[in-house]
Amino acid sequence: MNIKINGEIKVLNQKINLADLIKNLGLSCDKVVTEYNSRIVSVKERETLVLEEDGNLEIISFVGGG
């Protein structure tokens, strides 16, 4: 299954929900904002949102600093 993540095509071996994909990418669910197919996805919805073929996902990470 192909999905575009932050502008790059990635191949996934199986369907996966958004929360699991975020964890597999080594990111923390509470430190990112996600947009899937031009719609902001809430933290609660990530567990039930299953990514589909040719979907478009944007993940924005918060970075601290001073």
GIQUI-V454857 format. One record per residue. N is the residue number from 0. PHI is phi in radians with two decimals (none if undefined). PSI is psi in degrees with one decimal (NA if undefined). Layout:
BEGIN
n = (N | N)
phi = (PHI | PHI)
psi = (PSI | PSI)
END
This chain:
BEGIN
n = (0 | 1 | 2 | 3 | 4 | 5 | 6 | 7 | 8 | 9 | 10 | 11 | 12 | 13 | 14 | 15 | 16 | 17 | 18 | 19 | 20 | 21 | 22 | 23 | 24 | 25 | 26 | 27 | 28 | 29 | 30 | 31 | 32 | 33 | 34 | 35 | 36 | 37 | 38 | 39 | 40 | 41 | 42 | 43 | 44 | 45 | 46 | 47 | 48 | 49 | 50 | 51 | 52 | 53 | 54 | 55 | 56 | 57 | 58 | 59 | 60 | 61 | 62 | 63 | 64 | 65)
phi = (none | -1.74 | -2.52 | -1.65 | -2.07 | 0.87 | 1.53 | -1.97 | -1.30 | -2.09 | -1.81 | -1.87 | -1.29 | -2.66 | -1.17 | -2.59 | -1.45 | -1.11 | -1.06 | -1.17 | -1.10 | -1.03 | -1.12 | -1.12 | -1.43 | 1.41 | -1.81 | -1.72 | -1.01 | -1.52 | -2.10 | -2.35 | -2.00 | -2.17 | -2.25 | -2.12 | 0.88 | 1.19 | -2.34 | -1.15 | -1.88 | -1.24 | -1.03 | -1.09 | -1.32 | -1.06 | -1.17 | -1.80 | -1.43 | -1.61 | -1.24 | -1.96 | -0.89 | 1.10 | -1.24 | -2.14 | -2.05 | -2.05 | -2.14 | -2.02 | -1.73 | -1.48 | -2.18 | -1.58 | 2.96 | -2.41)
psi = (131.5 | 138.4 | 143.3 | 121.6 | 116.1 | 42.8 | -6.3 | 135.0 | 127.7 | 145.6 | 123.4 | 138.8 | -23.6 | 167.2 | 145.5 | 148.5 | 162.9 | -40.2 | -43.5 | -37.5 | -43.5 | -44.7 | -41.4 | -27.1 | -1.4 | 20.3 | 160.2 | 126.8 | -30.3 | 1.3 | 19.6 | 157.0 | 138.6 | 142.8 | 123.9 | 122.0 | 49.8 | 23.6 | 129.7 | 133.7 | 125.3 | 159.2 | -41.8 | -38.0 | -17.7 | -32.2 | -30.6 | -12.2 | 109.1 | 127.4 | 141.7 | 159.4 | 135.3 | 22.1 | 162.0 | 114.1 | 132.2 | 131.0 | 123.4 | 123.9 | 142.7 | 135.2 | 129.2 | 162.9 | 177.6 | NA)
END
